[in-house]
């Protein structure tokens, strides 16, 4: 029988587990708590996983069950939470708190915020270039750099 590295397998699944937890909770801190609880349960029952009696992917079932348990305890229905944020969860998309996103954007320089604002308005690269007196290639380059910044600031999403 080959050696099974539970810690390595658990580390490998962390980003996916976190994305799934955030998609359920819509809250970064709650998602961290749920994933931490699930990791604790998996490590506490290490012998069941190391013997491969249960596949590690069952951790996603644990996350869902922990989320349901927390919602029942706090008497907050998932449907009410979804209506409050006016959001639909599709394909495990991570949804950040609106204030959190605004705080990240407010920390960016004015030219970056301007570009983001024009993108949100649905302007094309050419239109943005005309508004800001830039070449279209420069606009594309700057937007590419902004996307890299956002990937750095929101690593759980990517």
Residue frames as qw, qx, qy, qz and C-alpha x, y, z in Angstrom:
[[0.000, 0.889, 0.457, 0.000, 0.00, 0.00, 0.00],
 [0.419, 0.475, -0.019, 0.773, 1.39, 3.40, -1.00],
 [0.253, -0.356, -0.446, 0.781, 1.84, 6.22, 1.48],
 [0.032, 0.782, 0.506, 0.363, -0.99, 8.74, 1.46],
 [0.303, -0.002, -0.227, 0.926, 0.04, 12.31, 2.26],
 [0.084, -0.759, -0.645, 0.046, -3.11, 13.73, 3.88],
 [0.219, -0.719, -0.086, 0.654, -1.49, 17.07, 4.69],
 [0.177, -0.211, 0.543, 0.793, -0.33, 17.51, 1.10],
 [0.007, 0.451, 0.797, 0.402, -3.73, 16.56, -0.29],
 [0.163, -0.790, -0.514, 0.293, -5.45, 18.89, 2.15],
 [0.210, -0.567, 0.148, 0.782, -3.13, 21.76, 1.16],
 [0.153, 0.068, 0.701, 0.693, -3.88, 21.08, -2.50],
 [0.084, -0.603, -0.749, -0.263, -7.63, 21.45, -1.95],
 [0.218, -0.503, -0.408, 0.730, -7.50, 24.60, 0.25],
 [0.067, 0.193, -0.210, -0.956, -8.09, 27.23, -2.49],
 [0.333, -0.233, -0.724, -0.558, -10.99, 25.28, -3.98],
 [0.355, -0.490, -0.754, 0.257, -12.50, 24.63, -0.55],
 [0.136, -0.410, -0.254, 0.866, -12.23, 28.32, 0.30],
 [0.179, 0.016, -0.442, -0.879, -13.85, 29.40, -2.99],
 [0.383, -0.369, -0.799, -0.281, -16.72, 27.03, -2.35],
 [0.323, -0.502, -0.618, 0.511, -17.18, 28.26, 1.22],
 [0.021, -0.301, -0.017, 0.953, -17.20, 31.91, 0.10],
 [0.256, -0.141, -0.623, -0.726, -19.75, 31.10, -2.61],
 [0.401, -0.490, -0.774, -0.015, -22.04, 29.74, 0.10],
 [0.371, -0.583, -0.468, 0.550, -21.51, 32.36, 2.79],
 [0.245, 0.837, 0.200, 0.447, -20.83, 35.50, 0.75],
 [0.360, -0.904, 0.185, -0.135, -18.48, 36.42, 3.59],
 [0.509, 0.584, -0.579, 0.253, -14.70, 36.07, 3.66],
 [0.187, -0.461, 0.692, -0.523, -14.42, 35.62, 7.44],
 [0.826, -0.045, 0.337, -0.450, -17.27, 33.10, 7.70],
 [0.865, 0.416, -0.271, -0.073, -15.73, 31.13, 4.84],
 [0.282, 0.564, -0.688, 0.359, -12.36, 31.05, 6.62],
 [0.492, -0.312, 0.607, -0.541, -14.06, 29.80, 9.80],
 [0.919, 0.148, 0.119, -0.345, -15.92, 27.06, 7.94],
 [0.739, 0.500, -0.440, 0.094, -12.82, 25.85, 6.10],
 [0.020, 0.527, -0.710, 0.467, -10.84, 25.89, 9.34],
 [0.705, -0.168, 0.467, -0.507, -13.56, 23.83, 11.07],
 [0.929, 0.307, -0.081, -0.189, -13.60, 21.34, 8.21],
 [0.493, 0.579, -0.599, 0.251, -9.81, 21.06, 8.24],
 [0.308, -0.432, 0.671, -0.517, -9.94, 20.40, 11.97],
 [0.860, 0.015, 0.299, -0.413, -12.54, 17.66, 11.50],
 [0.833, 0.460, -0.305, -0.026, -10.54, 16.04, 8.71],
 [0.304, 0.555, -0.671, 0.387, -7.33, 16.09, 10.75],
 [0.534, -0.331, 0.547, -0.553, -9.15, 14.93, 13.87],
 [0.899, 0.132, 0.347, -0.234, -10.39, 11.91, 11.89],
 [0.142, 0.698, -0.627, -0.316, -7.07, 11.45, 10.09],
 [0.377, -0.167, 0.910, 0.032, -7.19, 7.65, 10.34],
 [0.613, 0.517, 0.555, -0.222, -10.37, 7.49, 8.22],
 [0.449, 0.847, -0.129, -0.255, -8.82, 9.61, 5.48],
 [0.061, -0.652, 0.736, 0.173, -5.38, 8.02, 5.51],
 [0.485, 0.015, 0.874, 0.006, -6.92, 4.61, 5.06],
 [0.176, 0.089, -0.548, -0.813, -8.79, 6.13, 2.10],
 [0.124, 0.410, 0.881, -0.202, -12.05, 4.93, 3.56],
 [0.234, 0.859, 0.382, -0.248, -13.48, 8.30, 2.53],
 [0.568, 0.459, 0.190, 0.657, -12.27, 10.38, -0.44],
 [0.302, -0.266, -0.211, 0.891, -10.85, 13.79, 0.42],
 [0.094, -0.275, -0.406, -0.866, -13.42, 15.44, -1.85],
 [0.386, -0.610, -0.692, -0.028, -15.99, 14.72, 0.82],
 [0.300, -0.297, -0.293, 0.858, -14.63, 17.86, 2.49],
 [0.144, -0.157, -0.316, -0.924, -16.95, 19.80, 0.16],
 [0.523, -0.495, -0.637, -0.274, -19.89, 17.96, 1.69],
 [0.507, -0.419, -0.489, 0.573, -18.51, 18.87, 5.11],
 [0.120, -0.041, 0.014, 0.992, -18.32, 22.54, 4.08],
 [0.355, -0.342, -0.482, -0.724, -21.91, 22.54, 2.85],
 [0.596, -0.494, -0.633, 0.013, -23.14, 20.79, 5.98],
 [0.420, -0.299, -0.358, 0.778, -21.21, 23.17, 8.25],
 [0.058, -0.119, -0.195, -0.972, -22.71, 26.12, 6.36],
 [0.495, -0.438, -0.575, -0.482, -26.24, 24.72, 6.75],
 [0.587, -0.436, -0.582, 0.357, -25.62, 24.10, 10.44],
 [0.263, -0.168, -0.185, 0.932, -24.42, 27.68, 10.96],
 [0.230, -0.243, -0.351, -0.874, -27.40, 29.09, 9.08],
 [0.566, -0.487, -0.634, -0.200, -29.80, 27.07, 11.21],
 [0.516, -0.376, -0.474, 0.607, -28.12, 28.24, 14.39],
 [0.119, -0.183, -0.050, 0.975, -28.26, 31.88, 13.41],
 [0.334, 0.609, 0.669, -0.265, -31.77, 31.44, 11.98],
 [0.214, 0.641, -0.267, -0.687, -30.74, 33.17, 8.77],
 [0.812, 0.350, 0.467, -0.019, -32.11, 31.49, 5.70],
 [0.488, -0.128, 0.507, 0.699, -29.89, 31.29, 2.67],
 [0.238, 0.645, 0.586, 0.428, -32.69, 32.65, 0.47],
 [0.183, -0.952, -0.213, 0.122, -33.03, 35.77, 2.64],
 [0.482, -0.584, 0.306, 0.577, -29.28, 36.34, 2.47],
 [0.444, 0.194, 0.611, 0.626, -29.32, 35.97, -1.30],
 [0.090, 0.834, 0.480, 0.257, -32.17, 38.49, -1.60],
 [0.357, -0.861, -0.055, 0.357, -30.37, 40.94, 0.72],
 [0.388, -0.471, 0.461, 0.644, -27.30, 40.99, -1.50],
 [0.634, 0.655, 0.076, -0.404, -29.39, 40.65, -4.66],
 [0.053, 0.594, -0.762, -0.253, -26.96, 38.11, -6.00],
 [0.969, 0.114, -0.021, -0.220, -27.11, 34.79, -7.79],
 [0.414, -0.563, 0.700, 0.151, -24.41, 32.25, -7.16],
 [0.883, 0.440, -0.032, -0.163, -23.42, 30.45, -10.33],
 [0.832, 0.383, -0.285, 0.281, -20.51, 28.07, -10.87],
 [0.732, -0.458, -0.220, 0.455, -18.96, 28.78, -7.45],
 [0.291, 0.677, -0.004, 0.676, -18.31, 32.45, -8.17],
 [0.439, -0.327, -0.485, 0.682, -16.84, 34.23, -5.18],
 [0.061, -0.819, -0.321, -0.472, -18.85, 37.22, -4.11],
 [0.412, -0.018, -0.420, 0.809, -17.14, 39.81, -1.98],
 [0.121, -0.748, -0.499, 0.420, -18.78, 42.31, 0.28],
 [0.328, 0.840, 0.259, 0.345, -19.56, 45.55, -1.56],
 [0.279, -0.951, 0.134, -0.004, -17.81, 47.69, 1.06],
 [0.740, -0.377, 0.417, 0.370, -14.70, 45.51, 0.87],
 [0.621, 0.435, 0.415, 0.503, -14.46, 45.98, -2.91],
 [0.090, 0.950, 0.133, 0.269, -14.99, 49.74, -2.56],
 [0.508, -0.810, 0.239, 0.169, -12.25, 49.97, 0.05],
 [0.741, -0.080, 0.450, 0.493, -9.83, 48.17, -2.29],
 [0.439, 0.670, 0.359, 0.479, -10.70, 50.47, -5.18],
 [0.154, -0.981, -0.058, -0.100, -10.42, 53.59, -3.01],
 [0.639, -0.607, 0.310, 0.358, -6.83, 52.63, -2.16],
 [0.685, 0.284, 0.411, 0.530, -5.89, 52.67, -5.86],
 [0.204, -0.285, 0.117, 0.929, -4.53, 55.78, -7.58],
 [0.398, 0.549, 0.225, -0.700, -6.91, 58.18, -9.36],
 [0.370, 0.427, -0.591, -0.577, -5.99, 57.07, -12.89],
 [0.096, -0.008, -0.995, -0.022, -6.71, 53.44, -12.00],
 [0.230, 0.432, 0.690, -0.533, -10.03, 54.36, -10.39],
 [0.388, 0.531, -0.125, -0.743, -10.94, 56.39, -13.48],
 [0.299, 0.262, -0.822, -0.408, -10.22, 53.46, -15.78],
 [0.013, 0.194, 0.957, -0.216, -12.23, 51.10, -13.57],
 [0.305, 0.494, 0.416, -0.700, -15.13, 53.56, -13.55],
 [0.421, 0.471, -0.381, -0.675, -15.14, 53.81, -17.33],
 [0.207, 0.105, -0.955, -0.182, -15.00, 50.03, -17.67],
 [0.136, 0.319, 0.827, -0.442, -17.92, 49.65, -15.28],
 [0.388, 0.530, 0.118, -0.745, -19.87, 52.12, -17.42],
 [0.774, 0.348, 0.527, 0.033, -19.38, 49.74, -20.33],
 [0.269, 0.864, -0.265, -0.332, -17.09, 51.94, -22.39],
 [0.927, 0.309, -0.001, 0.212, -14.97, 50.30, -25.09],
 [0.678, -0.309, 0.099, 0.660, -11.19, 50.63, -25.13],
 [0.340, 0.412, 0.334, 0.776, -11.48, 53.07, -27.99],
 [0.248, -0.836, -0.311, -0.378, -14.04, 55.22, -26.12],
 [0.664, -0.676, -0.083, 0.308, -11.89, 55.20, -22.99],
 [0.620, -0.015, 0.208, 0.757, -8.89, 56.25, -25.08],
 [0.120, 0.632, 0.337, 0.687, -10.85, 59.15, -26.56],
 [0.453, -0.842, -0.252, -0.149, -12.06, 60.30, -23.13],
 [0.675, -0.654, 0.101, 0.326, -8.61, 60.11, -21.53],
 [0.348, 0.876, -0.312, -0.123, -6.63, 61.23, -24.61],
 [0.478, -0.446, 0.746, 0.127, -4.73, 57.93, -24.81],
 [0.422, 0.299, -0.728, -0.449, -4.03, 55.46, -27.55],
 [0.885, -0.146, -0.149, -0.416, -6.17, 52.34, -27.53],
 [0.777, 0.185, -0.541, 0.262, -3.07, 50.18, -26.97],
 [0.098, 0.352, -0.545, 0.754, -2.16, 52.19, -23.88],
 [0.656, -0.264, 0.140, -0.693, -5.66, 51.70, -22.51],
 [0.927, 0.011, -0.345, -0.144, -5.43, 47.94, -23.10],
 [0.561, 0.290, -0.589, 0.504, -2.04, 47.81, -21.40],
 [0.163, -0.342, 0.457, -0.805, -3.21, 49.74, -18.35],
 [0.808, -0.186, -0.006, -0.559, -6.37, 47.63, -18.02],
 [0.848, 0.128, -0.502, 0.107, -4.21, 44.51, -18.22],
 [0.308, 0.296, -0.593, 0.682, -2.08, 45.89, -15.36],
 [0.492, -0.301, 0.250, -0.778, -5.20, 46.73, -13.35],
 [0.912, -0.076, -0.267, -0.303, -6.41, 43.15, -13.77],
 [0.667, 0.199, -0.594, 0.403, -3.06, 41.90, -12.45],
 [0.068, -0.332, 0.475, -0.812, -3.44, 44.20, -9.41],
 [0.728, -0.210, 0.041, -0.652, -6.94, 42.89, -8.78],
 [0.884, 0.049, -0.464, -0.017, -5.75, 39.28, -9.06],
 [0.413, 0.257, -0.608, 0.627, -3.12, 40.10, -6.45],
 [0.275, -0.257, 0.362, -0.853, -5.64, 41.81, -4.13],
 [0.804, -0.027, 0.209, -0.556, -8.29, 39.07, -4.51],
 [0.117, 0.415, -0.886, -0.173, -6.25, 35.87, -4.87],
 [0.441, 0.101, 0.835, -0.313, -9.08, 33.60, -3.69],
 [0.623, 0.565, 0.177, -0.512, -11.08, 34.49, -6.78],
 [0.552, 0.668, -0.424, -0.263, -8.47, 33.47, -9.34]]
